[in-house]
């Protein structure tokens, strides 16, 4: 059967992407490009005016004595501060125990047996979208587990990886609960809104109604793309390292191990609840009593480690797979040893992202793009679409969601307020654009990690492989989510509690 136009197109993207040098080499080349562009930009006098402070921001050359000193002296700090690195390393200690004990294999087979095949994909996507409540946990835990779950069900593990990555990263802004990003963006929006109305306030739930409804939209889009485009494109999985759950029931020892693991997990969850739920609990903020922010959220990685370690130990003892403490220690070491390539990749990715930020090239791109969009003089709804597109494009060169909004908000929020559009609505358009291109930009901090996970199932997997898998999600989510936003606004539905549908147009 001849491949479809879409399949040929994605095959081409993958071939071109994977003909590029190894991802490690590619990030070295990216670093070289930043050095060259920073020198060109500084020599050419590339500058912009900061929309919020009015200060002039100029391109900074790294090809000089000061740049060389910074590159040499801060390389270790860049590596140590690379967000995903130690999150992954710490979490994988616990995951290694759970995997080596046999807990994950038994649990995934049980889930695969209990979940109808038709609902496996939407279940993975939905849980991945919801994981944003726990910040970056979904990248570290759900993405690799989804690949294992698909393998356990006899499906291609990379399809599970792609579906989960699309939910975690592409659907990052959507959630049925408020997350740490909500108050952060709301604070930036409020500051920008006060440039027009000094008394304007923006609450953390500013986009809650729309983003809660978006969970089901993103789940549906991710489900459709996985089963109609991505999984057929991947073809039959040849490795078959997973277990065909339809012919592999759990043994009596595995069932006993699962019971022990469940009891251990319930005890652990009860202890965490004791430390989190009551007023004055030790993992709440000691000053405000809040959970956002709190030691609980700041310590989620440690809790993830324990959440895998405790039931993993219990399963190993109950099923007899752990004979002594040496087996446990070996499982931890083996888990970390599988991340050798990712650690090397992280070093060079960390340098590239740090150098790009030092050069101010991302900031200059963001400001110029926002100014260009503003100069088009379009109406509110076309400009909303423009914000989505611009945010998505800027996300390819500037990683942090809050940093981008800090640049764009002082331009777009006042402009839209003068057109009668509430600041919360401008923030909404930004969040859509920022989310949908997360999954196709190597600048996203967890992108190299997902490439490393993909290599567990395809040794030749590279940036081209992941980009080709994720591009259909990015395009489909951008179209569906933007149309959903336009329909929502056209119907006059508030985007969040207490948010006005429109504002009186303020005279210049």
N, C-alpha and C positions, 0 to 999 in steps of 0.2 A: 504494500500500500504506500502510495507516494505521500511524503510528509506535507502537511498543510503549510500555507504561507507563514502563519505564525510560528510553526515549529522550525521552518527553515530560517526565519529571521532570528529566533532565539539561538538556534544552533550556530548561526554566524556570529552572534554576539559572544557566545561562549568560546568559539574557536579563536576569535580575535583576542578576547580577554586572556585566554590561557596561553596564547603565543607570546604574550608579554613576559618579561622576566619573572622569576620567582618573586612572590610577594615581598620577601625580605629585600631583594634587590630593587624591587619597584619603589619601596619606601626610601631606600637610599637615593634613588633617582629623584623622587619627590623632594627630598631634602636639598639636593643639588639645585633643583628648579627654584625652590624658595630662596636660596642664597642668591641666585642670579637675578630673579625678579625683584628681590628686595633692593639690590644694588641699582638696578635700572630705575625702579620707582623712586628711590631716594635722589638719584642723579637728575631725574626728570622733574622732580618737585611735586610728586603726587601728594595732594593734600585734600582733606575735606573738613568741614566744620561739624563738630559734634552737635547733634540736634538738641541735646538736653543742656549741655554746659556752655555751648557757644565757643568752645576752645578749638583751635586748629589742630587736627591730627594729621601727621605726615608719615609717609612710608619711611621705615627704618632700615637702613642697610645693615646686613649681617656680614658683608664682605669687607670688614675693616678691623682694626685692632680691637675696638670695643666689642664688636660682634664675636670675634674669635675668642676673646676672653670669656664671654658669656656662654658660648657654645661648649667650651672646654670645662668650665667650672660648674655648670649647671646640668651637665649630661646625666649624672647620677641622680640628681634631684628630679629631673624630668621623668626618668624611669621609675623612681620610687613613688612619684605622685601620679603616675598613669592610672586613671580611675579603675579600669577593670582588673588590673594585674593581681593585686593582692586580694581583691574580692574573689576572683576565680581560685587563686591558690588556697585561700582559707576554706572556702566552701568545698573544694574538691577533696580536702582531707576527710570530711564527713561523708561525702559522696563515695569516696574510695572504699570506706568501710562497708557502706550499704551495698555497694556493687560486689565487692569480693565475698561478702557473707552469703550472697545469693538472694538477698532481700529484693533488690530491684528487679531481677529476673522473674522471681516468683510473683511479685506484686504486679508487674506489667503484664504478665500472662493472665493473672486474675482479672485485671482491668479489661484487657483485650477480650477475654471470654465473656465478661459481663456487659461490655459495651457493644451494641449492634454495630456491625461494620459500617452501616450507612451514617452513623452518628459519631464515628471516631474523629473525623476531621473537624466538624463544628465544635466538638467538645474540646479538642486541643486548641483551636483558635480562640474560643471563648475564654478558657482558663488563661491563655497567654495574654489576651487583652486585659483581663482583670488583674494580672500580676503587676501592673504599673502602680498599684496601691502600695506595693512594697519596693518602690524605686526600681533598682536595676536587678532585682532578684530573678526576674523572668529570663534574662539573658543567660545567667549562670546555671539555673536549675532547669527551667522548662524547655529551653531549646534543645539541649542534649537529651533530656528525658523523652521529648516528643519523638526524636529520631529513634530512640530505643523502643518506644511504644509501637511505632509503625512497623519496625522490624519484627517485634514480637507478634504482630498481627499478620505477618507475611507480606507487608507492603514495603515500598521503597523507603528506607529511613530518611533519605534526603528530602522526600516529600513532607515527612513529619517535621523535619528541621525547618524547612521553608515555611510551612504553615504556622509553626510556633513563632518563628522570627518575624513573620508578617504581623502576627497578633501583638507580640511584645513591643516591637519597635514601630511598625507602621501604624498601629492603633494605640500608640503610647498615650495620647491625650484622652482617649475614651475610657470611661470607667463608671461603674455604678456607685462608687464611693469616691470621696475627695482624697486626693493624694498630695504629696509634698509639692508638686509643681503648681497646684492651684493657688495657694496663697502667695507663692513667689511671683507668678505672673501678674496676679491681681495687684500686688504692691507696685509693680512697675507701671501698670496701666493707670493706677490712681495718680501717681506722680505726674504722668503725661497728661491726664485729664485736667489736672489743676492748672495747667498752663492756660486753659480756657475758663474753667470754673473753679476758683480756689477752694470751694467748699465740697467739691464732688468726692464721693467715696465709692470704692469698689470692693465688694466682699469676696471672700475666697470661693464662694459657690456661684460666682458670676456666670459660668457657662454650664452649670450642673445639669439642667434639664436637657440641653442639647447633647452634651457629652454622654449622659446616661443612655439616651436613645441611640446614640452612635455606636454603642457597644454591639447592638444587634445588627446594625448596618455593616460594621467592620467584620463581624463574625460571618455574616452571609456572603460578603464579597470574598473573604479569605477562603471560605468553604468552596465557593464556585471556582475560583482561580486554581486552587489546589487540585481539584478533581477533574476540571475540564481542560486545564492548560499544563500545569506543572508536572503532575504525576504521569500523564500520558507522554510528556516530553522526556521524562527520565527513563521510561521503559521498564522492563522487568529487572528486578534487582537480582544480580547473579551471585552475590557473595553468600547470601543466606546464612549469615552468622546468627540471625535471630532464630526464634523457635516458632514453629507452626503451632499456634495455640489450639487449633482444632484437633490435633492428635497428641497433645502433650498436657495431660492433666497434672495437677500438683501432687507430689508424693506426700505420704503421711508425715514425713519429717519436715517437708516444706510447709505443710499446713500447720504443724505445731510451731514452727518458727514464726509464721505470720501471726499466730495468736499471741506469742510472746512479744513480738514486735508491736502489735496493736496495744497491748497493755502498757508497754514501756512508753509508747508515743502518747497515750492518754495521760499517763502520769506527768510526762514532760509538758504537754499542753496545759494541764491543770496548774503546774508550777508557774508557767509563763503567764497564764491568766491571773493568777494570784499576784504576780509582780506587775501587772499592767492595768487591770480593770478597776480595782477600788480607788477611791480618792486617796491620795497620799501614797499610792503604790510606788515601790522603789524605781521602776522603769518609766515612770511619768516624769515630766519636767519638774525638778524640785522646787522651782520658783512659781510657775504658773499652774502646775498640775495638768498641763496639756499633753496630748499625744503627738501633736504636730507643732513644733519639733519636740523630740523627747529622746532620752537614752534608749528607749525601745526601738525607735526608727534608726537611730545612729548605730545601734548594735545588731541590726538584723542579720548581718553576715555571720556573726558569732552564733546567733540563734539558729541560722540555717545549718551551720556546721553541726551543732548539737542535735538538731532535728533529724539529721541523717545518721549521725554517729550513735545516738542512743538506741533507736530501733534497730539499726544495723548490728550493733553488739548483741541485742536481745535475740535477733533472728539467728545470728551466728551460733550463739550458745544453744538456743532451742533446737535448731536444725542440725547441730553438731558440725558445722562447717568451720568454726573457730575452735581449735584445740587448746590454744594458750595465748598469752599476751603477745608472743612473737608473731603469730599469725595476724593479729590486729595491727601491729606496728608495720609489718610488711605491706599490708593492704593500703595503709596511708602512703608509704613511700612509693609503691607502685603507681598509685593514682597521680602523684605529683610528677613522676618520671614520664608519664604520657604527655605532659604539657611542655616538654623541652622546646619543641618548635615554636609553640605559642609564646614562650618567654622570650626567645630570640626576636621573634616578630614584634613583640610588644616594645622592645627596646628601641627599635628604629621607628616604629609608629609614634611612640612618645616623643622622640626628637622632632619628627616632622610636624606634629601638631603644635608643639611648643614653639618651634621656629616660625611657623606660620603666624601664630599669635603675636610673637615679638615683632614681626615685620609690619604689623598693622594692615596687611593686604586684605584680610577678610573684612575688617572694619570698613576700609575704604570702599570695597566692593558693595557692602551692604548699604552704606549711605548713598552712594551714587545710584544704585538700583532703586532705592526708595524715592530719591529725588526725581529720577526719570519717570517713574510711575505717576507721581504726583503731577508732573508737568503735562500729562496727557489730557487732563481736564475732563475725564469721563464722569458719568453719573455714579451714584452710590453702589448699585449692584454690580455693574461692570468693574468698578474699582475693588469691590470685595473679591471678585474673582482674581483681579490683578494681585491683591495681597497674597492670596493662596499661592499663585504661581511664583511670585517673587520670593516668598518665604521658602518655598520648595527649592528654588534655584540657589538662594543664599545658603541654604542648609548644606549644599554640596561643597561649600568652601569655608563654612564657619559652623563649628559643632555645637556649642552650648545653646540650649533653648532660651535660657534667661538672658544670655549675652546678646543674642540676636534681637530679642524683643526690647532690650534696653536701648538698642540702636534705632529700631524701627518705630517703637511706640511714640516717641516725641514727635515723629513726623506724621504718622497715620492717625493717631488718636485725636489730636486737635483738628486735623483736616476733616475727619469724618464727623466730629462734633459740630463743626461749622456747616456741615451738610445735613445735620439733623439725625445722625447715626450715633447710637449709644457707644461709649468706649468699650463696653463688654462685648459688643458685636465685632468691633475691630479685632479685639483679642481672639475671638472665636475663629475668625478667618485666618489669623496668623497660626493658630494651633493646628489647623488642618494642614496647611502647607508645610509646616515644620515637621509634622508626623510622617507624611506620605513618602518623603524622600530619604528618611532615615535609613531605609533598608537597601539603598543603592549607593551610598556614599562611603568610601573607605575612610573618610574623616570621622565617621561615627566611631566612637572609641571601641565599641564591641564588635565592629565589623571584622577585624582580624581574628578575633576569638571564634566567631562563627565559621570563618574559613578553616580554622584549625579543627573545629568539630567535624566539618564536612569531610576533612581528610581521613577521618576514622573509617569512612565508608567508601571513599574514592580517593586513592592515593594521588591522582592527578588533579584533584579539585584545587581551583585557584580563584582569584578575584573574578575572572570571567565566568566561572561556573556559578558562583553565588550571585553575581550581577544578573546573569541570564535567568536564573531561577526567580529572582526577586523583582525584576523589572515589570512583569505582568501584574504583580500585586500593586506596585507603586502606581502604575497607570490606572488600573481599575479603581483603586481607592481614591485617587485624586479626582477622577470623573464622578464616581458615585457620591463621594462625600461633599464635593462642591455643589452638585445638583441638589443633594439633600439639604444643604445649607440654604440655597436659594429658595427652595420650596418652603422651608421652615420660616424664613423671613417673609416670604410673600404671603404666607398665611397669618402673619402677625402674632406668632407664638413667642412668648418671652424665652430668652435663651437660658435664663436662670432665675432663682427666686429674688423678687424685688428689683429686677432689671427692667428699665423702661423699654418699650418696643421702639420708641423714637424719641428724639429730643426736639425742643423748639429750636429752629435755626437761629444761630447767634450771628448778629451782624458783625462785620469786620470793624 
